[in-house]
């Protein structure tokens, strides 16, 4: 299997690899990505989502606080940073929810999801990157199922985190 | 906003776009993808997953039957095709579960999820693409929650479809 780098950008790298399937060779275009992290923050049965412009889809989305990993960075460290930068919160610990591949057909991005346990407002707010533009929105957990059904939340990692929250709190309806 | 095509492959296109944030210009690398479809198939409280090699992550995954859209193709048509090709099933209708963006930070891929309603084994099985290699696995819904907790299922769209199934069938525990 020979890898050939086609493009190297700030966020991802594009490679071509040769794979053998049923004794035949195929070329595949692959995106190499350092991975990402997302944090579920629930305070008083309200979930924090951030509204932001996503230029790839030319649309605003509602997402859990999240960000890209640096290559080799510990996902939990990144999770605590994004929780501070985007939400203005710290927490006693991050509980792992799940990690998953966003779109394994052509990309190796792994996203690590955590829940913020015993969260509290930080006294040491970190600055966001200057090219980030977000608005914080608190949404009652009771409204989440309806918002999912209405497809008002369209970000994959956010859907996974919210479905997890609903499954964990089956009493909330 | 000026778009510049950097690479055009079989599955996706890489573009650079210029975006303005807080009155400053930034260049963003964007993947354009035709989108995908996935189908939740449950028969007698067992979910059909397909085991397949994902070369982007060099790992086997368990996923719901799924595939890429042709540009402009109706997602439901594609869903019925994948249900036939990968599962060997047809159904009375496909019920929309949700559609979502897999990784909106850099990619415009939308994945459409459906549930197969009143499924039955097809008498007219379509052939799979010659570069596909899958094995069918039926898994009891009761085992799914444990498998998610153990992170045995790592594909994003599959996690969303399975959590949906668990939320819909709160009696199954």
Interface residues (C-beta under 8 A of the other chain):
Chain A: X6 X7 X9 X10 X11 X12 X14 X17 X19 X21 X22 X24 X26 X28 X29 X30 X31 X33 X36 X53 X54 X55 X56 X57 X61 X63 X68 X98 X99 X100 X101 X102 X103 X104 X105 X106 X107 X108 X109 X110 X111 X130 X131 X132 X133 X145 X148 X151 X154 X155 X156 X157 X159 X160 X163 X164 X166 X167 X170
Chain B: X6 X7 X9 X10 X11 X12 X14 X17 X19 X21 X22 X24 X26 X28 X29 X30 X31 X33 X36 X53 X54 X55 X56 X57 X61 X63 X68 X98 X99 X100 X101 X102 X103 X104 X105 X106 X107 X108 X109 X110 X111 X130 X131 X132 X133 X145 X148 X151 X154 X155 X156 X157 X159 X160 X163 X164 X166 X167 X170
